Structure formats: C-alpha cells, structure tokens
C-alpha cells in the first residue's frame, strides 16, 4: 500500500496532511506538483482535481484539499491493511 500526496510549496493543507500521516506512522510518497509536470497532468486531467493536496490511497480512494475525515479514514485503512 503506497499513499501518494501531491503537494505544492506554501500550501497549508498540504503541510497539515503530510504532518498528520507522518505522525500516525503511515508511509507515503510526497510529489511536488510544481516540479513534476506529469504529476500535475495526472491530478488535473485523469483525476479531475484543481486543489492541492491531492491524496491517492488507491484507485478508488482519493481526494483533494485538506480533509481531516478522509485523512483519518486513510490512516485506519492503511493500518488495517498492514495488520491484516
């Protein structure tokens, strides 16, 4: 299970999302949308998002923006996958 967080510099929601997942010990990959054009194309064209952060847990579970409820759902989901 590999969570990917697409972020941009100076983004409060991005920083908070990264902090919450890191504090919970959830592994993730952070991708800077301003440095990786293919990532920006993916989140805007394929996923249809226009707000950072974009968090992709899997093909069916992803969202954009600071969303504490989804962060908690992702933590629970990944924790269950790891322990189960």
C-alpha positions, 0 to 999 in steps of 0.5 A: 500500500503506497499513499501518494500526496501531491503537494505544492510549496506554501500550501497549508493543507498540504503541510497539515496532511503530510504532518498528520500521516507522518505522525500516525506512522503511515508511509507515503510518497510526497510529489511536488506538483510544481516540479513534476509536470506529469504529476500535475497532468495526472491530478488535473486531467485523469483525476479531475482535481484543481486543489492541492493536496491531492491524496491517492490511497488507491484507485478508488480512494482519493481526494483533494484539499485538506480533509481531516475525515478522509485523512483519518479514514486513510490512516485506519485503512492503511493500518488495517491493511498492514495488520491484516 
